[in-house]
Each structure stands twice: as C-alpha cells, then as structure tokens.
Amino acid sequence: MDSSVHLDNVVMKFGDFTAIQQSNLKIESGEFFSFLGPSGCGKTTILNMISGFLDPTEGAVRIGGQDMKGVPANKRPTSMIFQNLALFPLMTVAENIEFGLEVRGVSKSERKKTSDRLLELVALPDSADKQVSALSGGQKQRIAIARALAVEPRVLLLDEPLSALDLKLRQHMRTELKEIQRKTGITFIYITHDQGEALTMSDRVAVMSAGVIQQVADPITLYREPATNFVASFVGETNALLGSVQDIQGSDITVDCGPLGKLVGKGVGSLSKGEKATLFIRPEHLSLLPATSGMSFEVTIKEINFEGAYLTLNAETAYGHSLAVQIGSDQYTSSIVPGAKISLSYNYKDAVVIAGGENV
C-alpha cells in the first residue's frame, strides 16, 4: 500500500508570522526520513500538518496520493510518538499497547495477539503485565513505539522521542528504531535537532532553517556536498573561511582568503568573480602532512585535546580566526605543542565554496 507523503506547495502562517515558507517535498513509501534543524525552525509544525493537528494555510498534504484536507487526525493513516511519550501511568504495558485498538472496537483476543506480537518486535516479550512506572527509559520508549504500531499506521511520526534519554541509551535506541523500521517497512518521519540521530538513522534528511527546507539529501551527500552556507555550518563540524572569488576554472574555485592566501575548493551553486564566498573545510580533512594535490597555510596551535585514536587541535590563523583540526594520533610529534606554528594542508577536492556567508 502506498504510504508516501507529499507536501504540495504547503505554507503555514500564524497571523502575520510565516512558520513554513512554501515547500514541496515527497517522502517515499517505506523511507526513514528526518527533518533536521535548530529549535524554532518549523520541524514540528510540518509534523503537525502531516498528522492533522494543523491544516496548512496554503497547499496540500497528501498521504498515499490522497489529499488530507478535512481529514481529522484520528482518521488519518498516521500514528505519532511524542517527545514525552504520553504513556498511561495507571495502565499495564499491554493495556497501553492495546488502547488504540480497544477504542476502535477490536476484540480482546485480537488485541492480545497484537500486543504479544509487538512486544516480541520491540524485544520485551515478558513485559505485558508490568506497570509503566516499573520500566526504564529505554523500555518506555519501546512500549511507546509498540503502542503507535498497534493501530497499523502507514506513516509513523516521531517528534524528538529520544531527547530525554541519556547519551548511551540514545545511541542504542537509534539502532533499535532503525531495525524496527526495517522490519515493519512503515514510513518513518522523524524530527530532531541532533545531527547524529539524523545522519545515523535516515535514508534521507531535510535540513531546515527559519521555515525553509534548505536541502534534502542522503546523509553522505548532505555531509560532503552541502548546498547552502547554513547546511555546511550546521551539519557536522566545519571550518569556514571567508574571502572573495578570484578565479573560476570549471567547478574549481579560487578564493582569496586574505592573510591565508589563495585557497581552492569545489564550487557549489552559482559563483562569479569578485563576489564574497565562504570556503568550508572539515576538521578531519586538514592534515599536518605536506600537500600533494592540495593547499596549505600556517596556523598557531592554541590547545591540544587527546581523544585516543585522534587528536583535536584548536588553532588560530594569522588574522585571529579559530580553526579545528582533527588528526590521527600517529601524526603526533613532540613539536605539536601550544604556541607552535604549524603548516596545515588539505586536498582541494575536500573543500566546498559557497557564495556569501560569514565566518562561523
């Protein structure tokens, strides 16, 4: 059954405030899709339009090709997991899972079969009679997933469901969620401000800022080929060097970065000579080794952080701009000390140049 979700020229306004600028997007059936962005960017507003808690001011939301206009939340083929999980504390685990089915008039025997099957799916087969208060944070999370799946939604909506968990449990639940999505084949639409969650779990990610979908891509493309200054600076650690375009040779862009000299990267979008541009280099793409097919410039080490397999160096350029450098521990020498001047190099193919921007 088609469980695709299509945002067709949707706009969401609250009075004079436009929360969602005109947006077009299709989420494929069976896809694990995430909306990623800072608080207030419009992620949850989009989720609420899909679920039926909000009607778009303009445009249409289509699920499985059907326009959802006028279809209330409880009649849509969706189920939502909220940030606070919203489990019923006075009900047992089984009663929580079966609640939606009971409301729909499903028989007791069928409800039990469903809850037993879902408890197996979320790896809690012996928890049916437990009270919710007796569960750990991760177990509550899994019960919330089971309850949402019990009504057999075509689309499961998840609004930052892992934010209240500690780091280790959050990382574990990422794997669990992806595995459950794979087993069920249901379309998952996930909301998060945590790029680690989005990149780890998703088939594709939409990065949002101020109500605008900046870029939609698979995680690797998003990381390696950001389309805008916002995406480049928001997704992953990066170094942003502001300058002006001096030369254009196909997709190879030379940027005059002042005291750092003329640096080259791969151009993104439209660029013209003389305009302001930002060259982005990831910390792991900077090296202490001599440049081969790359560029180099000098910095001063300010701080060294040893993290086992690699070192993170906080450095400063000649004009006071901070840089982060991540190198393998095997590159460490006794000359790498705070205050030392070192030469950094990078392969120009690993840097991207985008029009505009500011040092970040």
Buried (B, 14 or more C-beta within 10 A) or exposed (E): EEBBBBBBEBBBEEEEEBBBBBBEBEBBBBBBBBBBBEEBBBBBBBBBBBBBBBBBBEBBBBBBEBEBEEBEBEEBBBBBBBBEBEBEEEBBBBBBBBBBBEEEEBEEEEBBEBBBBBBEBBEBEEBBEBBBEEBEBBBBBBBBBBBBBBBEBBBBBBBBBBBBBEEEBBBBBBEBBBEBBEEBEBBBBBBBBBBEBBBBBBBBBBBBBBBBBBBBBEBEBBBEBBBBBBBBBBBBEBBBBBBBBBEBEEEBBBBBBBEBBBBBBBBBEEBEEEEEBBBBBBBBBBBBEEBEEBBBBBBBBEEBEEEEEBBBBBBBBBEEBEBBBBBEEEEBEEEBEEEBEBEBBBBBBBBBBBBEBEEB
